[in-house]
Amino acid sequence: MKQLSGLDASFLYLETPQMPMHVGALHVFELPAGYKGKFVTALRKHMESRLPVAPELRRKLWWMPLNMANPAWVDAVPDMKQHIVEIKLPKVNGAGAGMAELETAVSQLHPVLLDRSRPLWKFHVFEGLAPSPGGLRRVGLYSQLHHAAVDGQAAVALANAILDVTPTPRTIEARPSGRQRVFKLDMTEMLRGVIGLQAHKVAEIVRKLPSTVGTLKDAARSAVSTSSLVTGKKGVSNLTLAPRTALNGTVTEGRAFAAVSLPLSELKALGRAHEATVNDMVLMVCSSALRRYFAKRHTLPRKSLIAAVPISLREKGDTRSDNQASMSLISLGTQLSDPKKRLAHIKSATAAMKGTMGNLKSILPTDFPSLGLPWLMEAATALYGKARVAVTHGQAVQPRRGSHHGRVLPGGTRLHHHQQRAGRGDQVLRVERRERVRGRPRGAGCGRRVGASLGKTHAAIVSRAAWRVMERLP
């Protein structure tokens, strides 16, 4: 039994039907030529064989008495028929379903919360997709993982455990566990354990307080010295208020999902030409799409929109299945019409963020005392929704990107697309990265060379990628 950290448990307390806290990912697999049988059956068997190296998939929540402190993880054996289910997509004009039908199905599934009495994950296998251009059978896989169990880096480690880089899967040696699976603690033992753990966390905070205060002072001085709110000077600053837009609204249970593919090689080439990272280029695509969306409706704010960008707090090599992340703010430069100036603005904003967060990463807490915290956070979440704060205050946009790694499942089933989407109640732009597999780019061809001019090539990328996603918004 391991109690959830304060950050992990926060994703449970903040979850509502309107704001699910699981993270979803959509994959499209091409099955090998001549593949026979049900993919869902093979996947269940494969996942069962990988459970020994995937602890995130074989544990469930164990709640404290009266919900007085954070719950704990306890061992559980997942029922594969409950956690991996098959869905048949409807035919379109007598033929197989396309991506539009697949995206619609994901839109309907994503608002459904995970069952907290079971391990917090679920896979949905979609049959009935039209064959690939090469005539190969395709299946879709929509996965749900609760954010209380994993963050981005932990999810990557989980994918490395589940997927392989060759058609022949590696052998996993399963060692039987000697731990007791049934926990029988009386009220006195539970209270003693909770109070003891809370006292330890308080003592740890007190011990680190002197160094924390000094670090915060330096970071605050650095942030304030560049803030346009304080200095009144024009410049790139992330410490500012986001403008109010038409996206500010109370989020309902309904979701709409659309996915696009971008050639990673083209993004990297554009980045190298302008000394920008891949993350800078993803922010650039999001910024340009948002600017175009609002400009078309004559509602483009004069101030820049602000992006909420997650940052990892993990040490290199740390693959523990928990949350070690925080959030930073990046100015997107949406008020700038010139693409080169907009990218330069984003590069300056990300550099400013890294300069500030570099000092803070070592002291940002991922765990803290939780006695009474469940009551407080759940009450605050309900109050936030009833007060309709999102309608009256500017919100940050949260860009995300998915990726695929040329990995395969048993029998040579190759991951053709990997399209990740948000797990919470934000309206976001989803961008997919596409890499080369065996020397050839998979998916739709880009059909355009990377030019020296950012304006021409960048406009082409936005037109066939981000704009399609933004068109789904009202």
C-alpha positions in Angstrom: 0.0 0.0 0.0 1.4 3.4 -1.0 -0.4 6.7 -0.3 -0.8 9.0 -3.3 1.2 12.2 -3.3 -0.5 15.5 -3.0 -0.1 16.2 -6.7 -1.4 12.7 -7.7 -4.4 12.9 -5.5 -5.3 16.4 -6.8 -6.3 15.0 -10.1 -8.9 12.9 -8.3 -10.3 15.8 -6.2 -10.5 18.1 -9.2 -12.3 15.6 -11.4 -16.0 16.2 -12.3 -18.2 14.9 -15.1 -17.5 18.2 -17.0 -13.8 18.0 -16.4 -12.5 14.4 -16.6 -8.9 13.9 -15.4 -7.9 11.0 -17.5 -5.5 11.4 -20.5 -6.6 9.8 -23.7 -4.6 8.8 -26.8 -5.8 7.6 -30.2 -3.7 5.1 -32.1 -4.2 3.6 -35.6 -2.5 0.3 -36.2 -1.8 -1.4 -39.6 -2.0 -5.2 -39.2 0.4 -7.4 -41.1 -0.7 -8.9 -44.4 -2.7 -12.1 -43.9 -3.4 -11.3 -40.2 -6.3 -13.4 -39.0 -8.3 -13.4 -35.8 -9.6 -10.8 -33.4 -7.1 -8.1 -32.5 -8.8 -7.4 -29.2 -8.1 -11.0 -28.1 -4.4 -10.8 -29.0 -4.2 -7.4 -27.2 -5.7 -8.8 -24.0 -3.2 -11.7 -24.1 -0.3 -9.3 -24.8 -1.3 -6.8 -22.0 -1.6 -9.7 -19.5 1.9 -10.7 -20.3 3.2 -7.2 -19.7 1.5 -6.6 -16.3 4.6 -7.6 -14.4 6.5 -4.5 -15.8 3.5 -2.2 -15.7 2.5 -1.6 -12.1 0.3 1.4 -13.1 -2.1 -1.1 -14.7 -2.4 -3.5 -11.7 -3.3 -1.2 -8.8 -6.5 0.5 -7.6 -7.5 3.1 -5.1 -8.0 2.4 -1.4 -9.8 5.2 0.3 -9.1 6.5 3.8 -11.9 6.6 6.4 -14.2 9.6 6.0 -12.0 10.6 3.0 -9.8 12.5 5.6 -6.5 12.2 3.7 -5.2 11.1 0.3 -6.1 7.6 -0.8 -3.5 4.8 -1.3 -2.7 2.5 -4.1 -3.2 -1.2 -3.4 -2.5 -4.3 -5.6 -5.3 -5.4 -7.9 -5.7 -7.9 -10.8 -7.4 -6.2 -13.8 -10.1 -8.0 -15.6 -8.9 -7.8 -19.2 -12.4 -8.2 -20.6 -13.5 -5.1 -18.6 -10.4 -3.0 -19.3 -10.0 -3.9 -23.0 -13.2 -3.7 -25.0 -14.1 -3.9 -28.7 -16.3 -1.4 -30.5 -17.5 -1.9 -34.1 -17.6 1.3 -36.2 -20.5 1.8 -38.5 -20.0 1.4 -42.2 -20.1 4.4 -44.5 -21.9 3.9 -47.8 -21.3 0.2 -47.5 -17.5 0.6 -47.0 -15.3 0.7 -44.0 -15.4 3.7 -41.6 -13.0 6.6 -42.0 -11.1 8.9 -39.6 -14.1 11.1 -39.2 -16.2 8.2 -37.8 -13.3 7.2 -35.6 -12.9 10.7 -34.2 -16.7 10.9 -33.5 -16.5 7.7 -31.5 -13.6 9.0 -29.5 -15.6 12.2 -28.8 -18.4 10.2 -27.3 -16.1 8.0 -25.2 -13.8 10.6 -23.7 -16.3 12.2 -21.4 -17.0 8.9 -19.7 -15.2 8.8 -16.4 -13.1 5.8 -15.4 -14.5 3.4 -12.8 -12.7 4.2 -9.5 -13.4 0.7 -8.1 -11.1 -0.8 -10.7 -7.5 0.1 -11.9 -7.7 3.5 -13.5 -7.2 2.6 -17.2 -9.2 1.4 -20.1 -8.5 0.5 -23.8 -11.1 0.7 -26.6 -10.4 -1.3 -29.8 -12.2 -0.1 -32.9 -12.9 -2.6 -35.7 -14.4 -1.7 -39.0 -11.9 0.9 -40.3 -11.4 1.1 -44.0 -8.1 -0.5 -45.1 -4.9 1.5 -45.5 -3.9 2.8 -48.9 -1.7 -0.3 -49.2 -4.8 -2.5 -48.6 -3.8 -3.6 -45.1 -6.4 -4.1 -42.3 -6.5 -1.3 -39.8 -7.7 -1.1 -36.2 -8.0 1.9 -33.9 -7.1 1.9 -30.2 -8.3 4.6 -27.8 -6.6 4.4 -24.4 -7.6 6.1 -21.2 -5.1 6.5 -18.3 -6.0 8.6 -15.2 -3.7 11.5 -14.5 -3.5 10.4 -10.8 -1.5 7.4 -12.0 0.9 8.8 -14.5 2.2 12.1 -16.0 3.7 12.5 -19.5 7.1 11.0 -18.8 5.6 8.1 -16.8 3.3 7.4 -19.7 6.3 7.2 -22.0 7.9 4.7 -19.7 4.7 2.7 -19.7 4.6 2.7 -23.5 8.2 1.5 -23.6 7.1 -1.4 -21.4 4.0 -2.3 -23.5 5.3 -1.8 -27.0 8.3 -3.4 -28.8 10.7 -2.2 -31.6 10.6 -5.5 -33.5 7.7 -7.8 -34.7 8.9 -10.5 -32.3 8.0 -9.4 -28.7 10.7 -9.6 -26.0 10.2 -12.1 -23.2 9.1 -10.8 -19.9 10.1 -12.8 -16.9 7.3 -12.7 -14.4 8.4 -13.1 -10.8 5.6 -14.0 -8.3 5.0 -11.3 -5.7 5.1 -12.3 -2.0 3.2 -9.2 -0.9 -0.2 -9.6 0.7 -3.0 -8.4 -1.7 -5.7 -8.0 0.9 -5.3 -5.2 3.4 -7.1 -5.5 6.7 -6.3 -2.5 8.9 -8.5 -1.4 11.7 -9.4 2.3 12.3 -6.7 2.8 14.9 -3.9 1.6 12.6 -5.2 3.7 9.7 -5.4 6.9 11.8 -2.0 6.3 13.3 -0.5 5.8 9.8 -2.2 8.9 8.4 -1.1 11.2 11.3 2.4 9.8 11.2 2.8 10.4 7.5 1.4 14.0 7.8 3.8 14.8 10.6 6.7 13.5 8.4 5.7 15.7 5.5 5.4 18.8 7.7 8.8 18.2 9.2 10.2 17.8 5.6 8.7 21.2 4.6 10.2 22.9 7.7 13.6 21.4 7.0 13.7 22.7 3.4 12.1 26.1 4.3 15.3 28.3 4.5 16.7 27.2 1.0 13.2 27.4 -0.5 12.7 31.1 0.7 16.0 32.1 -0.9 15.2 30.4 -4.2 11.7 31.9 -4.3 13.2 35.4 -3.7 15.6 35.1 -6.6 12.9 33.7 -9.0 10.4 36.4 -8.0 13.0 39.1 -8.5 13.8 37.7 -12.0 10.2 37.4 -13.0 9.1 40.8 -11.8 12.1 42.6 -13.4 10.8 41.5 -16.8 7.1 41.8 -16.2 5.2 44.4 -18.3 2.7 44.6 -15.5 5.3 46.0 -13.2 7.8 47.8 -15.4 5.4 49.2 -17.9 7.9 48.5 -20.6 7.1 46.6 -23.8 8.8 43.2 -24.1 8.3 39.5 -24.0 6.9 38.6 -20.6 5.0 35.5 -19.4 3.9 37.2 -16.2 0.8 38.9 -17.6 -2.9 38.5 -17.7 -4.5 36.6 -20.6 -7.1 38.5 -22.6 -10.7 37.3 -22.5 -11.9 35.6 -25.6 -14.9 33.6 -26.9 -13.3 30.5 -25.6 -14.0 31.6 -22.1 -17.1 29.6 -21.2 -18.3 27.0 -18.7 -17.2 23.6 -20.0 -20.0 21.0 -20.4 -19.7 17.2 -20.7 -19.7 17.4 -24.5 -16.5 16.9 -26.4 -15.4 17.2 -30.1 -12.2 15.6 -31.3 -10.2 16.1 -34.5 -6.7 15.0 -35.3 -4.1 16.0 -37.9 -0.7 14.8 -38.9 2.4 16.9 -39.3 5.8 15.6 -40.7 8.3 15.8 -37.9 11.2 16.2 -40.3 9.6 19.3 -41.7 9.1 20.9 -38.3 12.6 20.1 -37.3 14.0 21.6 -40.5 12.0 24.7 -39.9 13.3 24.9 -36.4 16.9 24.5 -37.4 16.6 27.2 -40.0 15.4 29.6 -37.3 17.3 28.2 -34.3 14.0 27.0 -32.7 13.2 23.8 -30.9 10.4 21.3 -31.8 8.4 22.6 -28.8 8.9 26.2 -30.1 7.5 25.1 -33.5 4.5 23.4 -31.9 3.7 26.6 -30.0 4.2 28.5 -33.3 1.6 26.3 -35.1 -0.8 26.7 -32.2 -0.3 30.5 -32.1 -0.8 30.9 -35.8 -4.0 28.7 -35.8 -5.5 30.7 -32.9 -4.6 34.0 -34.5 -6.2 32.9 -37.8 -9.3 31.6 -36.0 -10.0 34.8 -34.1 -9.0 37.1 -37.0 -11.6 35.3 -39.3 -14.3 36.1 -36.7 -13.0 39.7 -36.1 -12.3 38.9 -32.4 -8.5 38.8 -32.3 -7.4 40.2 -29.0 -4.8 43.1 -29.0 -2.9 41.3 -26.3 -1.1 38.0 -26.7 -2.9 34.8 -25.7 -1.1 32.8 -23.0 -0.3 29.0 -23.3 -0.2 26.8 -20.3 2.8 24.5 -20.9 3.6 21.5 -18.7 7.2 21.0 -17.5 8.8 17.9 -16.1 10.4 17.9 -12.6 11.9 14.4 -13.0 15.5 13.6 -12.6 17.0 11.9 -15.6 16.3 8.2 -15.6 13.4 8.4 -13.1 10.6 6.2 -14.5 8.4 6.0 -11.3 4.7 5.9 -12.1 3.6 9.1 -10.4 3.3 12.8 -11.3 6.4 14.9 -11.2 5.4 17.9 -13.3 4.3 21.5 -13.0 2.8 24.1 -15.3 4.4 27.2 -16.8 3.0 30.1 -18.9 4.2 31.1 -22.3 3.2 34.1 -24.3 2.2 33.1 -27.8 2.6 36.4 -29.6 -0.8 36.1 -31.3 -1.0 39.9 -31.7 1.9 39.8 -34.2 1.0 39.3 -37.9 4.5 38.6 -39.1 5.4 34.9 -38.7 9.1 35.5 -38.2 8.4 38.1 -35.5 5.8 35.7 -33.9 8.4 32.9 -33.8 11.0 35.2 -32.3 8.5 36.3 -29.7 7.8 32.6 -28.8 11.5 31.8 -28.6 12.1 34.8 -26.2 9.1 33.7 -24.1 10.3 30.1 -23.8 13.8 31.3 -22.9 12.4 33.6 -20.2 10.3 30.7 -18.8 13.4 28.4 -18.7 15.4 31.0 -17.0 12.8 31.4 -14.2 11.7 27.8 -13.9 15.3 26.5 -13.9 15.7 27.9 -10.4 12.3 26.7 -9.2 12.3 23.1 -10.4 14.3 21.9 -7.4 11.8 23.3 -4.9 8.4 22.9 -6.6 6.4 20.4 -4.4 4.8 17.3 -5.7 3.8 16.1 -2.3 2.4 18.0 0.7 0.3 17.3 3.9 -3.2 16.1 2.9 -5.1 15.9 6.2 -8.5 17.5 5.3 -7.3 18.3 1.8 -9.9 16.1 0.0 -12.8 18.0 1.6 -11.2 21.4 0.8 -10.3 20.7 -2.9 -13.6 19.1 -3.7 -15.5 22.0 -2.2 -13.2 24.5 -4.1 -13.9 22.6 -7.4 -17.6 22.8 -6.9 -17.4 26.5 -6.0 -15.3 27.3 -9.1 -17.9 25.7 -11.4 -20.9 27.4 -9.7 -19.1 30.8 -9.8 -18.6 30.6 -13.6 -15.1 32.0 -13.2 -14.1 30.8 -16.7 -16.7 33.0 -18.2 -15.4 36.2 -16.6 -11.6 35.6 -16.5 -9.1 34.9 -19.3 -7.8 31.4 -19.5 -4.6 30.0 -20.8 -4.6 27.7 -23.9 -3.0 24.4 -23.3 -1.2 23.0 -26.4 -0.2 19.4 -26.5 1.4 17.1 -29.0 1.4 13.4 -29.6 4.1 11.2 -31.0 4.8 7.8 -32.3 8.0 5.8 -32.2 7.8 3.2 -34.9 6.9 0.6 -32.3 5.0 -2.6 -32.8 2.7 -5.0 -31.0 3.0 -8.8 -31.4 3.0 -10.3 -34.8 4.3 -7.1 -36.5 1.3 -4.9 -35.9 2.8 -1.5 -36.6 1.7 1.8 -35.0 0.8 3.9 -38.0 -0.5 7.0 -36.2 -0.4 8.1 -32.6 -2.7 11.0 -31.9 -2.8 12.2 -28.3 -5.5 14.4 -26.9 -6.2 16.3 -23.7 -7.6 14.6 -20.7 -9.2 17.6 -19.0 -11.9 20.1 -19.7 -9.7 22.4 -21.9 -10.3 23.5 -25.4 -7.0 22.6 -27.0 -5.2 22.2 -30.3 -3.8 18.7 -30.8 -0.9 18.3 -33.1 0.6 14.9 -34.1 4.3 14.3 -34.9 5.1 11.9 -37.7 8.5 10.3 -38.0 10.1 8.0 -40.6 9.7 4.3 -40.2 12.2 2.1 -42.1 13.4 5.0 -44.1 10.0 6.0 -45.4 7.5 8.5 -44.0 4.2 6.9 -42.9 0.9 8.6 -43.4 -0.1 11.3 -45.9 2.9 12.7 -47.8 3.8 16.3 -47.2 4.1 17.1 -50.9 6.2 20.2 -50.2 9.9 21.0 -49.7 11.0 22.9 -46.6 11.8 26.4 -47.8 14.0 29.0 -46.4 11.1 31.4 -45.9 9.2 30.7 -42.7 6.1 32.5 -44.0 5.4 30.4 -47.0 6.2 27.0 -45.5 4.7 27.7 -42.2 1.4 28.8 -43.8 1.3 25.5 -45.6 1.7 23.6 -42.4 -1.0 25.6 -40.6 -3.4 25.3 -43.5 -3.4 21.5 -43.5 -3.0 20.9 -39.8 -4.0 23.3 -37.1 -6.7 25.1 -39.0 -8.7 21.9 -39.4 -8.8 21.5 -35.6 -9.7 25.1 -35.0 -12.6 24.8 -37.5 -14.2 22.3 -35.1 -14.7 25.1 -32.5 -17.9 27.1 -32.6 
